[in-house]
Amino acid sequence: MPIYEYACRSCECAFELLIRNELTPTCPSCEGQDLERMLSLPRVHSEGRKARSLSAARQRDTKLGQERVRTQREYELAHDDH
């Protein structure tokens, strides 16, 4: 089931659609059928990009973990009944 990019010739709306069973697509804005299928570029995932994404996720998770520990410690200090 491919996803295609379209531009409506009537209202100039640009959109993507998942096409199933070769149904005739319609514009989500004006419901017109005078559509132009646009040339789509495939998305490329390189090893370098994957490594940068993983590194950014690790940094984000480390920061969130540190914030959780600090918040927990502040809570414990504020609710120390001894």
Backbone atoms as SQL, in Angstrom:
CREATE TABLE atoms (id INTEGER PRIMARY KEY, chain TEXT, resi INTEGER, resn TEXT, atom TEXT, x REAL, y REAL, z REAL);
INSERT INTO atoms VALUES
  (1, 'A', 1, 'MET', 'N', 0.838, -1.168, 0.000),
  (2, 'A', 1, 'MET', 'CA', 0.000, 0.000, 0.000),
  (3, 'A', 1, 'MET', 'C', 0.891, 1.241, 0.000),
  (4, 'A', 2, 'PRO', 'N', 1.091, 1.825, -1.141),
  (5, 'A', 2, 'PRO', 'CA', 1.994, 2.969, -1.226),
  (6, 'A', 2, 'PRO', 'C', 1.343, 4.267, -0.754),
  (7, 'A', 3, 'ILE', 'N', 2.191, 5.154, -0.292),
  (8, 'A', 3, 'ILE', 'CA', 1.759, 6.500, 0.068),
  (9, 'A', 3, 'ILE', 'C', 2.213, 7.416, -1.063),
  (10, 'A', 4, 'TYR', 'N', 1.281, 8.160, -1.624),
  (11, 'A', 4, 'TYR', 'CA', 1.578, 9.071, -2.709),
  (12, 'A', 4, 'TYR', 'C', 1.366, 10.508, -2.266),
  (13, 'A', 5, 'GLU', 'N', 2.124, 11.415, -2.876),
  (14, 'A', 5, 'GLU', 'CA', 1.954, 12.840, -2.647),
  (15, 'A', 5, 'GLU', 'C', 1.152, 13.402, -3.812),
  (16, 'A', 6, 'TYR', 'N', 0.188, 14.254, -3.503),
  (17, 'A', 6, 'TYR', 'CA', -0.671, 14.853, -4.517),
  (18, 'A', 6, 'TYR', 'C', -0.746, 16.357, -4.327),
  (19, 'A', 7, 'ALA', 'N', -1.073, 17.048, -5.428),
  (20, 'A', 7, 'ALA', 'CA', -1.406, 18.467, -5.394),
  (21, 'A', 7, 'ALA', 'C', -2.734, 18.612, -6.118),
  (22, 'A', 8, 'CYS', 'N', -3.682, 19.273, -5.486),
  (23, 'A', 8, 'CYS', 'CA', -4.994, 19.485, -6.077),
  (24, 'A', 8, 'CYS', 'C', -4.894, 20.660, -7.045),
  (25, 'A', 9, 'ARG', 'N', -5.351, 20.456, -8.264),
  (26, 'A', 9, 'ARG', 'CA', -5.314, 21.529, -9.260),
  (27, 'A', 9, 'ARG', 'C', -6.395, 22.570, -8.999),
  (28, 'A', 10, 'SER', 'N', -7.454, 22.193, -8.284),
  (29, 'A', 10, 'SER', 'CA', -8.554, 23.129, -8.017),
  (30, 'A', 10, 'SER', 'C', -8.215, 24.119, -6.904),
  (31, 'A', 11, 'CYS', 'N', -7.800, 23.597, -5.742),
  (32, 'A', 11, 'CYS', 'CA', -7.560, 24.478, -4.589),
  (33, 'A', 11, 'CYS', 'C', -6.079, 24.589, -4.216),
  (34, 'A', 12, 'GLU', 'N', -5.200, 23.901, -4.953),
  (35, 'A', 12, 'GLU', 'CA', -3.749, 23.933, -4.752),
  (36, 'A', 12, 'GLU', 'C', -3.307, 23.363, -3.403),
  (37, 'A', 13, 'CYS', 'N', -4.125, 22.528, -2.808),
  (38, 'A', 13, 'CYS', 'CA', -3.782, 21.859, -1.554),
  (39, 'A', 13, 'CYS', 'C', -2.780, 20.738, -1.850),
  (40, 'A', 14, 'ALA', 'N', -1.727, 20.629, -1.056),
  (41, 'A', 14, 'ALA', 'CA', -0.755, 19.539, -1.189),
  (42, 'A', 14, 'ALA', 'C', -0.966, 18.579, -0.023),
  (43, 'A', 15, 'PHE', 'N', -0.949, 17.266, -0.317),
  (44, 'A', 15, 'PHE', 'CA', -1.217, 16.282, 0.723),
  (45, 'A', 15, 'PHE', 'C', -0.651, 14.920, 0.323),
  (46, 'A', 16, 'GLU', 'N', -0.589, 14.027, 1.306),
  (47, 'A', 16, 'GLU', 'CA', -0.171, 12.648, 1.088),
  (48, 'A', 16, 'GLU', 'C', -1.359, 11.744, 1.330),
  (49, 'A', 17, 'LEU', 'N', -1.407, 10.644, 0.585),
  (50, 'A', 17, 'LEU', 'CA', -2.510, 9.694, 0.750),
  (51, 'A', 17, 'LEU', 'C', -1.997, 8.267, 0.659),
  (52, 'A', 18, 'LEU', 'N', -2.525, 7.429, 1.517),
  (53, 'A', 18, 'LEU', 'CA', -2.287, 5.994, 1.445),
  (54, 'A', 18, 'LEU', 'C', -3.346, 5.424, 0.517),
  (55, 'A', 19, 'ILE', 'N', -2.912, 4.835, -0.580),
  (56, 'A', 19, 'ILE', 'CA', -3.847, 4.344, -1.595),
  (57, 'A', 19, 'ILE', 'C', -4.074, 2.853, -1.382),
  (58, 'A', 20, 'ARG', 'N', -5.337, 2.487, -1.214),
  (59, 'A', 20, 'ARG', 'CA', -5.722, 1.084, -1.035),
  (60, 'A', 20, 'ARG', 'C', -6.658, 0.662, -2.158),
  (61, 'A', 21, 'ASN', 'N', -6.454, -0.521, -2.663),
  (62, 'A', 21, 'ASN', 'CA', -7.339, -1.121, -3.665),
  (63, 'A', 21, 'ASN', 'C', -7.573, -0.219, -4.878),
  (64, 'A', 22, 'GLU', 'N', -6.581, 0.582, -5.210),
  (65, 'A', 22, 'GLU', 'CA', -6.632, 1.458, -6.380),
  (66, 'A', 22, 'GLU', 'C', -7.879, 2.339, -6.412),
  (67, 'A', 23, 'LEU', 'N', -8.282, 2.837, -5.246),
  (68, 'A', 23, 'LEU', 'CA', -9.397, 3.774, -5.163),
  (69, 'A', 23, 'LEU', 'C', -8.992, 5.109, -5.772),
  (70, 'A', 24, 'THR', 'N', -9.936, 5.843, -6.293),
  (71, 'A', 24, 'THR', 'CA', -9.659, 7.152, -6.851),
  (72, 'A', 24, 'THR', 'C', -9.497, 8.145, -5.708),
  (73, 'A', 25, 'PRO', 'N', -8.344, 8.783, -5.604),
  (74, 'A', 25, 'PRO', 'CA', -8.120, 9.716, -4.494),
  (75, 'A', 25, 'PRO', 'C', -8.905, 11.009, -4.691),
  (76, 'A', 26, 'THR', 'N', -9.255, 11.637, -3.579),
  (77, 'A', 26, 'THR', 'CA', -9.923, 12.940, -3.602),
  (78, 'A', 26, 'THR', 'C', -9.181, 13.881, -2.661),
  (79, 'A', 27, 'CYS', 'N', -9.275, 15.152, -2.958),
  (80, 'A', 27, 'CYS', 'CA', -8.630, 16.187, -2.151),
  (81, 'A', 27, 'CYS', 'C', -9.328, 16.281, -0.791),
  (82, 'A', 28, 'PRO', 'N', -8.574, 16.285, 0.310),
  (83, 'A', 28, 'PRO', 'CA', -9.197, 16.406, 1.636),
  (84, 'A', 28, 'PRO', 'C', -9.763, 17.796, 1.898),
  (85, 'A', 29, 'SER', 'N', -9.329, 18.781, 1.133),
  (86, 'A', 29, 'SER', 'CA', -9.785, 20.144, 1.345),
  (87, 'A', 29, 'SER', 'C', -11.082, 20.445, 0.594),
  (88, 'A', 30, 'CYS', 'N', -11.072, 20.180, -0.737),
  (89, 'A', 30, 'CYS', 'CA', -12.243, 20.535, -1.548),
  (90, 'A', 30, 'CYS', 'C', -12.972, 19.314, -2.109),
  (91, 'A', 31, 'GLU', 'N', -12.437, 18.126, -1.815),
  (92, 'A', 31, 'GLU', 'CA', -12.989, 16.848, -2.288),
  (93, 'A', 31, 'GLU', 'C', -12.999, 16.714, -3.811),
  (94, 'A', 32, 'GLY', 'N', -12.145, 17.507, -4.467),
  (95, 'A', 32, 'GLY', 'CA', -12.015, 17.415, -5.917),
  (96, 'A', 32, 'GLY', 'C', -11.176, 16.215, -6.324),
  (97, 'A', 33, 'GLN', 'N', -11.311, 15.810, -7.582),
  (98, 'A', 33, 'GLN', 'CA', -10.551, 14.667, -8.082),
  (99, 'A', 33, 'GLN', 'C', -9.557, 15.072, -9.167),
  (100, 'A', 34, 'ASP', 'N', -9.398, 16.375, -9.435),
  (101, 'A', 34, 'ASP', 'CA', -8.437, 16.850, -10.411),
  (102, 'A', 34, 'ASP', 'C', -7.093, 17.005, -9.704),
  (103, 'A', 35, 'LEU', 'N', -6.391, 15.880, -9.530),
  (104, 'A', 35, 'LEU', 'CA', -5.165, 15.835, -8.746),
  (105, 'A', 35, 'LEU', 'C', -3.966, 15.544, -9.628),
  (106, 'A', 36, 'GLU', 'N', -2.840, 16.076, -9.209),
  (107, 'A', 36, 'GLU', 'CA', -1.569, 15.780, -9.865),
  (108, 'A', 36, 'GLU', 'C', -0.717, 15.006, -8.879),
  (109, 'A', 37, 'ARG', 'N', -0.274, 13.815, -9.287),
  (110, 'A', 37, 'ARG', 'CA', 0.595, 13.036, -8.409),
  (111, 'A', 37, 'ARG', 'C', 1.993, 13.606, -8.514),
  (112, 'A', 38, 'MET', 'N', 2.564, 13.940, -7.369),
  (113, 'A', 38, 'MET', 'CA', 3.874, 14.580, -7.308),
  (114, 'A', 38, 'MET', 'C', 4.973, 13.533, -7.236),
  (115, 'A', 39, 'LEU', 'N', 6.156, 13.923, -7.633),
  (116, 'A', 39, 'LEU', 'CA', 7.317, 13.051, -7.564),
  (117, 'A', 39, 'LEU', 'C', 7.813, 13.030, -6.123),
  (118, 'A', 40, 'SER', 'N', 7.856, 11.876, -5.511),
  (119, 'A', 40, 'SER', 'CA', 8.299, 11.730, -4.126),
  (120, 'A', 40, 'SER', 'C', 9.712, 11.199, -4.097),
  (121, 'A', 41, 'LEU', 'N', 10.488, 11.690, -3.157),
  (122, 'A', 41, 'LEU', 'CA', 11.840, 11.196, -2.982),
  (123, 'A', 41, 'LEU', 'C', 11.853, 10.167, -1.855),
  (124, 'A', 42, 'PRO', 'N', 12.558, 9.078, -2.042),
  (125, 'A', 42, 'PRO', 'CA', 12.628, 8.075, -0.965),
  (126, 'A', 42, 'PRO', 'C', 13.432, 8.618, 0.209),
  (127, 'A', 43, 'ARG', 'N', 13.105, 8.157, 1.374),
  (128, 'A', 43, 'ARG', 'CA', 13.831, 8.565, 2.576),
  (129, 'A', 43, 'ARG', 'C', 15.000, 7.617, 2.777),
  (130, 'A', 44, 'VAL', 'N', 16.155, 8.197, 3.009),
  (131, 'A', 44, 'VAL', 'CA', 17.373, 7.414, 3.154),
  (132, 'A', 44, 'VAL', 'C', 17.848, 7.508, 4.591),
  (133, 'A', 45, 'HIS', 'N', 18.127, 6.371, 5.176),
  (134, 'A', 45, 'HIS', 'CA', 18.652, 6.315, 6.538),
  (135, 'A', 45, 'HIS', 'C', 20.064, 5.754, 6.471),
  (136, 'A', 46, 'SER', 'N', 21.036, 6.607, 6.738),
  (137, 'A', 46, 'SER', 'CA', 22.420, 6.165, 6.717),
  (138, 'A', 46, 'SER', 'C', 22.840, 5.739, 8.117),
  (139, 'A', 47, 'GLU', 'N', 23.964, 5.045, 8.185),
  (140, 'A', 47, 'GLU', 'CA', 24.497, 4.617, 9.482),
  (141, 'A', 47, 'GLU', 'C', 24.885, 5.831, 10.331),
  (142, 'A', 48, 'GLY', 'N', 25.409, 6.864, 9.686),
  (143, 'A', 48, 'GLY', 'CA', 25.791, 8.075, 10.412),
  (144, 'A', 48, 'GLY', 'C', 24.588, 8.757, 11.034),
  (145, 'A', 49, 'ARG', 'N', 23.519, 8.839, 10.269),
  (146, 'A', 49, 'ARG', 'CA', 22.299, 9.470, 10.788),
  (147, 'A', 49, 'ARG', 'C', 21.722, 8.647, 11.935),
  (148, 'A', 50, 'LYS', 'N', 21.748, 7.325, 11.784),
  (149, 'A', 50, 'LYS', 'CA', 21.240, 6.450, 12.838),
  (150, 'A', 50, 'LYS', 'C', 22.059, 6.629, 14.117),
  (151, 'A', 51, 'ALA', 'N', 23.389, 6.709, 13.976),
  (152, 'A', 51, 'ALA', 'CA', 24.260, 6.882, 15.139),
  (153, 'A', 51, 'ALA', 'C', 23.988, 8.218, 15.830),
  (154, 'A', 52, 'ARG', 'N', 23.800, 9.292, 15.050),
  (155, 'A', 52, 'ARG', 'CA', 23.507, 10.601, 15.649),
  (156, 'A', 52, 'ARG', 'C', 22.171, 10.582, 16.378),
  (157, 'A', 53, 'SER', 'N', 21.180, 9.907, 15.799),
  (158, 'A', 53, 'SER', 'CA', 19.866, 9.824, 16.444),
  (159, 'A', 53, 'SER', 'C', 19.954, 9.064, 17.763),
  (160, 'A', 54, 'LEU', 'N', 20.690, 7.961, 17.768),
  (161, 'A', 54, 'LEU', 'CA', 20.849, 7.183, 18.995),
  (162, 'A', 54, 'LEU', 'C', 21.598, 7.973, 20.060),
  (163, 'A', 55, 'SER', 'N', 22.620, 8.714, 19.652),
  (164, 'A', 55, 'SER', 'CA', 23.383, 9.525, 20.593),
  (165, 'A', 55, 'SER', 'C', 22.505, 10.607, 21.211),
  (166, 'A', 56, 'ALA', 'N', 21.703, 11.262, 20.388),
  (167, 'A', 56, 'ALA', 'CA', 20.801, 12.296, 20.897),
  (168, 'A', 56, 'ALA', 'C', 19.776, 11.701, 21.853),
  (169, 'A', 57, 'ALA', 'N', 19.278, 10.517, 21.553),
  (170, 'A', 57, 'ALA', 'CA', 18.303, 9.862, 22.427),
  (171, 'A', 57, 'ALA', 'C', 18.942, 9.497, 23.764),
  (172, 'A', 58, 'ARG', 'N', 20.181, 9.010, 23.735),
  (173, 'A', 58, 'ARG', 'CA', 20.875, 8.670, 24.987),
  (174, 'A', 58, 'ARG', 'C', 21.084, 9.907, 25.852),
  (175, 'A', 59, 'GLN', 'N', 21.492, 11.014, 25.229),
  (176, 'A', 59, 'GLN', 'CA', 21.694, 12.258, 25.979),
  (177, 'A', 59, 'GLN', 'C', 20.383, 12.732, 26.593),
  (178, 'A', 60, 'ARG', 'N', 19.312, 12.644, 25.824),
  (179, 'A', 60, 'ARG', 'CA', 18.001, 13.063, 26.329),
  (180, 'A', 60, 'ARG', 'C', 17.579, 12.178, 27.496),
  (181, 'A', 61, 'ASP', 'N', 17.769, 10.870, 27.365),
  (182, 'A', 61, 'ASP', 'CA', 17.377, 9.950, 28.433),
  (183, 'A', 61, 'ASP', 'C', 18.225, 10.155, 29.692),
  (184, 'A', 62, 'THR', 'N', 19.502, 10.438, 29.519),
  (185, 'A', 62, 'THR', 'CA', 20.375, 10.700, 30.660),
  (186, 'A', 62, 'THR', 'C', 19.905, 11.948, 31.403),
  (187, 'A', 63, 'LYS', 'N', 19.595, 13.000, 30.657),
  (188, 'A', 63, 'LYS', 'CA', 19.126, 14.245, 31.266),
  (189, 'A', 63, 'LYS', 'C', 17.812, 14.018, 32.014),
  (190, 'A', 64, 'LEU', 'N', 16.878, 13.281, 31.391),
  (191, 'A', 64, 'LEU', 'CA', 15.600, 13.002, 32.055),
  (192, 'A', 64, 'LEU', 'C', 15.800, 12.177, 33.316),
  (193, 'A', 65, 'GLY', 'N', 16.718, 11.212, 33.276),
  (194, 'A', 65, 'GLY', 'CA', 17.003, 10.389, 34.444),
  (195, 'A', 65, 'GLY', 'C', 17.551, 11.219, 35.588),
  (196, 'A', 66, 'GLN', 'N', 18.450, 12.156, 35.264),
  (197, 'A', 66, 'GLN', 'CA', 19.015, 13.025, 36.298),
  (198, 'A', 66, 'GLN', 'C', 17.936, 13.918, 36.902),
  (199, 'A', 67, 'GLU', 'N', 17.032, 14.410, 36.080),
  (200, 'A', 67, 'GLU', 'CA', 15.945, 15.248, 36.584),
  (201, 'A', 67, 'GLU', 'C', 15.017, 14.443, 37.489),
  (202, 'A', 68, 'ARG', 'N', 14.756, 13.201, 37.140),
  (203, 'A', 68, 'ARG', 'CA', 13.892, 12.360, 37.978),
  (204, 'A', 68, 'ARG', 'C', 14.533, 12.093, 39.336),
  (205, 'A', 69, 'VAL', 'N', 15.839, 11.831, 39.348),
  (206, 'A', 69, 'VAL', 'CA', 16.540, 11.578, 40.601),
  (207, 'A', 69, 'VAL', 'C', 16.493, 12.832, 41.474),
  (208, 'A', 70, 'ARG', 'N', 16.730, 14.007, 40.879),
  (209, 'A', 70, 'ARG', 'CA', 16.703, 15.254, 41.630),
  (210, 'A', 70, 'ARG', 'C', 15.307, 15.515, 42.188),
  (211, 'A', 71, 'THR', 'N', 14.284, 15.304, 41.372),
  (212, 'A', 71, 'THR', 'CA', 12.905, 15.518, 41.815),
  (213, 'A', 71, 'THR', 'C', 12.547, 14.574, 42.955),
  (214, 'A', 72, 'GLN', 'N', 12.965, 13.323, 42.846),
  (215, 'A', 72, 'GLN', 'CA', 12.697, 12.350, 43.907),
  (216, 'A', 72, 'GLN', 'C', 13.399, 12.752, 45.196),
  (217, 'A', 73, 'ARG', 'N', 14.638, 13.210, 45.080),
  (218, 'A', 73, 'ARG', 'CA', 15.398, 13.621, 46.271),
  (219, 'A', 73, 'ARG', 'C', 14.743, 14.828, 46.939),
  (220, 'A', 74, 'GLU', 'N', 14.296, 15.801, 46.133),
  (221, 'A', 74, 'GLU', 'CA', 13.604, 16.971, 46.682),
  (222, 'A', 74, 'GLU', 'C', 12.321, 16.563, 47.385),
  (223, 'A', 75, 'TYR', 'N', 11.594, 15.627, 46.823),
  (224, 'A', 75, 'TYR', 'CA', 10.360, 15.137, 47.432),
  (225, 'A', 75, 'TYR', 'C', 10.661, 14.479, 48.778),
  (226, 'A', 76, 'GLU', 'N', 11.700, 13.635, 48.788),
  (227, 'A', 76, 'GLU', 'CA', 12.049, 12.939, 50.024),
  (228, 'A', 76, 'GLU', 'C', 12.464, 13.925, 51.107),
  (229, 'A', 77, 'LEU', 'N', 13.222, 14.963, 50.750),
  (230, 'A', 77, 'LEU', 'CA', 13.658, 15.949, 51.735),
  (231, 'A', 77, 'LEU', 'C', 12.457, 16.758, 52.259),
  (232, 'A', 78, 'ALA', 'N', 11.514, 17.062, 51.389),
  (233, 'A', 78, 'ALA', 'CA', 10.349, 17.847, 51.799),
  (234, 'A', 78, 'ALA', 'C', 9.393, 17.037, 52.655),
  (235, 'A', 79, 'HIS', 'N', 9.424, 15.721, 52.546),
  (236, 'A', 79, 'HIS', 'CA', 8.483, 14.874, 53.275),
  (237, 'A', 79, 'HIS', 'C', 9.172, 13.984, 54.303),
  (238, 'A', 80, 'ASP', 'N', 10.297, 14.458, 54.789),
  (239, 'A', 80, 'ASP', 'CA', 11.049, 13.701, 55.803),
  (240, 'A', 80, 'ASP', 'C', 10.357, 13.917, 57.154),
  (241, 'A', 81, 'ASP', 'N', 9.768, 12.857, 57.703),
  (242, 'A', 81, 'ASP', 'CA', 9.016, 12.942, 58.952),
  (243, 'A', 81, 'ASP', 'C', 9.861, 12.650, 60.185),
  (244, 'A', 82, 'HIS', 'N', 11.108, 12.466, 60.082),
  (245, 'A', 82, 'HIS', 'CA', 11.942, 12.101, 61.234),
  (246, 'A', 82, 'HIS', 'C', 12.405, 13.287, 61.982);
